[in-house]
Amino acid sequence: MNRLETIVSMVDKCNVVADIGTDHGYVAEMLLKNGICNKVIATDLNKGPLQRAIDHLSKENLKDKCDFRLGSGLKVLKEGEADAIIIAGMGGDLISQILDDSKDVALKASQLILQPMTATESLRKYLFENGYEIIDEKVVKENHFYFIIKTKKGKTKKEDEFYYEISRILVEKQDETMYEYIEKVLNRNEKIIRSLEKTGKEEYNEKIERIREKNKRIRELIKWI
Ligand SMILES: C[S@@+](CC[C@H](N)C(=O)[O-])C[C@H]1O[C@@H](n2cnc3c(N)ncnc32)[C@H](O)[C@@H]1O
C-alpha cells in the first residue's frame, strides 16, 4: 500500500471525515469510493489546491458528497462536525500548531489520522503532552519513511522521550519497515559520531556519548523484541 492508501486504510467507518490540506482531493476520493464515510469536508488554506480538489472530485462524480472549505487548519470546522480528521502531507510542527490552534475541535474528533512529512518526533511529543493517546501507527517506505499516526483524546501520560523518535507501537508490532527505519537511524547516528570524533574537539564528547547511549538502547530494544 502506498502512503495515501495507508492513510485511508487507517480510518474507521464513520459519517463525516475532514481532510485538512486536501490539495488534489485523492484522499477524499478514496474515502468515498471505499465507502468509509458518507461525506468529506475537504479543506485547504490555498485557493489553487482547493480548486484542484473541486475539479478532481467533480470529474469523479463525487462533488455532491463533498463540502469544500477554504481556510487554515481546523478553523473551518465546527466542534463535533467531523467524526474523523485527516491532516497529511504537512510538516509535523505545522500539524501540532493546527491542533493547538483549535484544541476543542481536534479533541472532539473520535479519530485523527496525522501524517507528518518532517518533525515526527516533535509531533509525537506534542500528542503525549497535550491529552492525546496514540492508538495505532503505520510506516510506509516510498523514497522516504512516512509515519502515519492514529490518535484521539486520551489520558496525558508521561512517555519516555526515547519513544518520541522510535515509535513504541511499531516496535511492539515488530513491523518490518520499522526495522528498516531503525537500521537507518543507527547508521545515521554512527555517521554523526564518526564526524564529531574526527573534529577532535572535546566539547563534542558529551554529545558523542549521548548518541552512543541512544544507539545502545535501540540495539538492546530490537534484540529484546
Ligand atoms: C503537500 S500537500 C498534501 C496534500 C495531501 N494532504 C497529501 O497528503 O498528499 C499540503 C497541502 O496543505 C495545504 N496547507 C498548508 N497549510 C495549511 C493549513 N494551515 N491549513 C490547511 N491547509 C494547509 C497546502 O495548501 C497544500 O495543498
The ligand as an SDF file (V2000), in Angstrom:
LIG
                    3D

 27 29  0  0  0  0  0  0  0  0999 V2000
    1.7970   18.6340    0.2540 C   0  0  0  0  0  0  0  0  0  0  0  0
    0.1020   18.9600    0.2420 S   0  0  0  0  0  0  0  0  0  0  0  0
   -0.5520   17.4630    0.9220 C   0  0  0  0  0  0  0  0  0  0  0  0
   -1.7920   17.0180    0.1920 C   0  0  0  0  0  0  0  0  0  0  0  0
   -2.4300   15.7830    0.7440 C   0  0  0  0  0  0  0  0  0  0  0  0
   -2.9980   16.0050    2.0550 N   0  0  0  0  0  0  0  0  0  0  0  0
   -1.4400   14.6410    0.7830 C   0  0  0  0  0  0  0  0  0  0  0  0
   -1.1100   14.1640    1.8900 O   0  0  0  0  0  0  0  0  0  0  0  0
   -0.9860   14.1950   -0.2730 O   0  0  0  0  0  0  0  0  0  0  0  0
   -0.1390   20.0960    1.5590 C   0  0  0  0  0  0  0  0  0  0  0  0
   -1.4130   20.9050    1.4090 C   0  0  0  0  0  0  0  0  0  0  0  0
   -1.6970   21.5290    2.6500 O   0  0  0  0  0  0  0  0  0  0  0  0
   -2.1590   22.8350    2.4170 C   0  0  0  0  0  0  0  0  0  0  0  0
   -1.9420   23.5900    3.6510 N   0  0  0  0  0  0  0  0  0  0  0  0
   -0.7960   24.1290    4.1290 C   0  0  0  0  0  0  0  0  0  0  0  0
   -1.0130   24.7200    5.3170 N   0  0  0  0  0  0  0  0  0  0  0  0
   -2.3230   24.5450    5.6120 C   0  0  0  0  0  0  0  0  0  0  0  0
   -3.1560   24.9390    6.6860 C   0  0  0  0  0  0  0  0  0  0  0  0
   -2.6900   25.6160    7.7220 N   0  0  0  0  0  0  0  0  0  0  0  0
   -4.4580   24.5940    6.6390 N   0  0  0  0  0  0  0  0  0  0  0  0
   -4.9650   23.8940    5.5980 C   0  0  0  0  0  0  0  0  0  0  0  0
   -4.2250   23.5180    4.5480 N   0  0  0  0  0  0  0  0  0  0  0  0
   -2.9230   23.8290    4.5520 C   0  0  0  0  0  0  0  0  0  0  0  0
   -1.3620   23.2940    1.2100 C   0  0  0  0  0  0  0  0  0  0  0  0
   -2.0040   24.3470    0.5180 O   0  0  0  0  0  0  0  0  0  0  0  0
   -1.2910   22.0010    0.3740 C   0  0  0  0  0  0  0  0  0  0  0  0
   -2.3440   21.9170   -0.5310 O   0  0  0  0  0  0  0  0  0  0  0  0
  1  2  1  0
  2  3  1  0
  2 10  1  0
  3  4  1  0
  4  5  1  0
  5  6  1  0
  5  7  1  0
  7  8  2  0
  7  9  1  0
 10 11  1  0
 11 12  1  0
 11 26  1  0
 12 13  1  0
 13 14  1  0
 13 24  1  0
 14 15  1  0
 14 23  1  0
 15 16  2  0
 16 17  1  0
 17 18  1  0
 17 23  2  0
 18 19  1  0
 18 20  2  0
 20 21  1  0
 21 22  2  0
 22 23  1  0
 24 25  1  0
 24 26  1  0
 26 27  1  0
M  CHG  2   2   1   9  -1
M  END
$$$$
